[in-house]
Amino acid sequence: MSTNKRIAWGITGSGDKVRESVALMEELAKRYNMEVHVYLSKEAKVVLKYYKLLDEVEKFFPKVSSERGPNAPFLSGKLQLGTYSLFLIAPATANTVAKLAYGIADSLLTNSAAQAMKVAVPVYIFPVDQKEGEIITKLPDGRDMKLRIRKEDVENVEKLRRMQGITVLSQLEELEDVVKKLG
């Protein structure tokens, strides 16, 4: 398989949009014959277990790695060497967005994004907190939960939109257009 159809997908510890993210990535991987290597933040593993999605992700995707430190596994090196045509973070928590917006690269996903941008590997991010106000998200048991999206979190997303090397996806479905361009 050519490397232009191999992507690195980082998952953060967001419960909001995690089910939709997993379902879309499974669908896109099949539809476009794309190899997806999954990189889980420390909290992503907790959230995927909570939502009963960890086993599904590990069964569907050929490679799933969990964060042990900012450089372990060595995703940043693989991005710099061209192993992946792009780096996706979806869903992205407000914490991950804030770190990237302010140049903090102290986790596997933030460090890898920073290093990818240095060598012009495209970084795509789907932040869950994009519009100030209240939203309804689903808990693992299907119940609704109301969340308040803070002005500060939205401002960080806007700061990311202005950064060179990062494309902020307004909707998760925009990822299909990105994948189509891979060839």
C-alpha distance (Angstrom), angle and dihedral (degrees) to the residues before:
residue distance angle dihedral
M1 . . .
S2 3.77 . .
T3 3.78 118.0 .
N4 3.80 91.5 -121.7
K5 3.80 88.4 77.7
R6 3.80 95.8 47.3
I7 3.78 118.0 93.9
A8 3.78 136.5 176.9
W9 3.78 113.4 -131.3
G10 3.78 118.8 -163.6
I11 3.78 119.3 -161.7
T12 3.81 120.8 -163.0
G13 3.79 129.1 -162.8
S14 3.79 97.4 -83.8
G15 3.77 117.5 132.5
D16 3.79 90.1 -172.2
K17 3.82 109.3 89.4
V18 3.82 93.9 -2.2
R19 3.81 93.7 119.1
E20 3.80 91.1 47.9
S21 3.82 91.6 47.1
V22 3.80 93.5 51.8
A23 3.81 92.9 45.9
L24 3.81 93.0 48.7
M25 3.80 94.4 47.5
E26 3.81 91.4 49.9
E27 3.81 90.0 49.9
L28 3.82 94.4 46.6
A29 3.80 93.4 45.9
K30 3.80 90.0 55.0
R31 3.81 97.5 40.1
Y32 3.81 95.6 48.2
N33 3.82 99.0 31.8
M34 3.78 88.7 -120.9
E35 3.78 127.0 165.0
V36 3.79 110.2 -133.8
H37 3.80 121.9 -168.5
V38 3.79 111.3 -163.8
Y39 3.80 123.8 -145.1
L40 3.79 116.8 -168.6
S41 3.78 124.4 -156.8
K42 3.79 114.2 -136.8
E43 3.79 90.0 -100.1
A44 3.81 94.5 43.8
K45 3.78 89.6 66.5
V46 3.82 90.1 53.2
V47 3.81 92.9 48.1
L48 3.82 94.6 44.8
K49 3.82 89.1 52.8
Y50 3.81 90.7 47.8
Y51 3.81 90.9 51.8
K52 3.83 90.8 43.5
L53 3.82 91.1 -119.7
L54 3.81 102.5 113.6
D55 3.81 95.2 86.9
E56 3.81 90.7 47.1
V57 3.80 92.6 51.3
E58 3.81 92.1 46.7
K59 3.82 92.1 49.1
F60 3.81 97.0 45.1
F61 3.80 102.6 43.1
P62 3.83 121.6 61.6
K63 3.78 95.4 -137.8
V64 3.80 127.8 30.5
S65 3.80 119.5 171.6
S66 3.80 128.9 -177.8
E67 3.79 126.1 -143.8
R68 3.78 116.1 -100.8
G69 3.81 94.6 164.6
P70 3.82 142.6 -26.5
N71 3.82 90.3 -71.1
A72 3.77 101.0 27.2
P73 2.92 117.1 120.1
F74 3.81 90.9 27.9
L75 3.81 96.4 -119.3
S76 3.81 93.8 143.2
G77 3.82 90.4 59.1
K78 3.80 91.9 49.7
L79 3.78 90.7 49.8
Q80 3.81 91.8 49.2
L81 3.81 91.8 49.1
G82 3.81 92.8 52.3
T83 3.81 98.4 -109.7
Y84 3.80 88.8 137.8
S85 3.78 129.3 40.7
L86 3.79 92.2 -147.6
F87 3.78 143.6 1.6
L88 3.79 119.0 -131.5
I89 3.80 126.3 -169.5
A90 3.81 110.9 -167.0
P91 2.91 129.3 -171.3
A92 3.80 96.8 17.3
T93 3.79 121.5 -166.5
A94 3.79 123.6 -136.4
N95 3.81 86.9 -109.6
T96 3.81 93.6 58.0
V97 3.81 91.1 44.4
A98 3.82 91.9 50.4
K99 3.80 92.0 49.5
L100 3.80 92.3 50.4
A101 3.81 92.2 44.5
Y102 3.80 90.6 55.3
G103 3.80 98.4 38.9
I104 3.80 96.7 -107.4
A105 3.81 109.6 151.8
D106 3.80 102.9 176.3
S107 3.81 101.3 124.4
L108 3.78 134.1 58.9
L109 3.80 94.0 -101.5
T110 3.81 99.2 40.4
N111 3.81 92.8 44.8
S112 3.80 91.4 47.5
A113 3.81 92.1 48.9
A114 3.81 91.0 50.0
Q115 3.80 92.1 48.9
A116 3.83 92.6 45.6
M117 3.80 90.7 54.1
K118 3.82 90.3 52.5
V119 3.81 90.7 61.2
A120 3.82 96.7 37.0
V121 3.81 97.1 -107.7
P122 3.81 103.2 152.0
V123 3.81 114.9 -110.7
Y124 3.80 118.5 -156.1
I125 3.76 120.9 -170.9
F126 3.78 132.8 -173.8
P127 3.82 107.8 -160.8
V128 3.78 115.2 -164.1
D129 3.82 93.9 -149.3
Q130 3.80 104.5 64.6
K131 3.79 105.5 130.4
E132 3.78 126.7 46.7
G133 3.79 115.5 -119.7
E134 3.77 137.6 47.2
I135 3.78 126.9 -31.9
I136 3.77 133.6 178.8
T137 3.79 118.6 -128.1
K138 3.79 131.4 179.0
L139 3.79 124.4 -110.2
P140 3.82 119.6 -143.5
D141 3.82 90.4 -97.3
G142 3.82 91.1 54.4
R143 3.79 97.1 -105.4
D144 3.79 119.6 133.9
M145 3.78 122.0 -110.7
K146 3.79 124.4 -167.0
L147 3.81 116.6 -135.9
R148 3.79 128.2 -172.6
I149 3.80 113.9 -140.5
R150 3.78 109.8 -146.1
K151 3.79 126.0 -133.7
E152 3.83 89.5 -125.5
D153 3.79 92.2 57.3
V154 3.80 92.1 50.2
E155 3.82 90.2 48.7
N156 3.82 89.4 54.9
V157 3.81 90.5 52.2
E158 3.81 89.0 51.5
K159 3.80 89.8 50.7
L160 3.83 89.0 53.5
R161 3.81 90.2 51.4
R162 3.81 88.4 61.1
M163 3.82 95.3 48.5
Q164 3.78 119.3 104.8
G165 3.79 112.5 -118.1
I166 3.82 98.0 23.7
T167 3.78 125.2 94.9
V168 3.78 114.5 -165.4
L169 3.78 113.1 -148.5
S170 3.81 110.9 -142.8
Q171 3.78 90.6 -162.6
L172 3.76 128.8 23.3
E173 3.80 90.8 -127.4
E174 3.82 90.1 66.8
L175 3.79 86.2 77.2
E176 3.80 90.8 78.0
D177 3.82 90.7 65.4
V178 3.81 89.2 51.4
V179 3.82 91.4 50.9
K180 3.82 92.7 47.2
K181 3.82 89.4 59.3
L182 3.80 91.6 57.7
G183 3.78 89.4 78.6
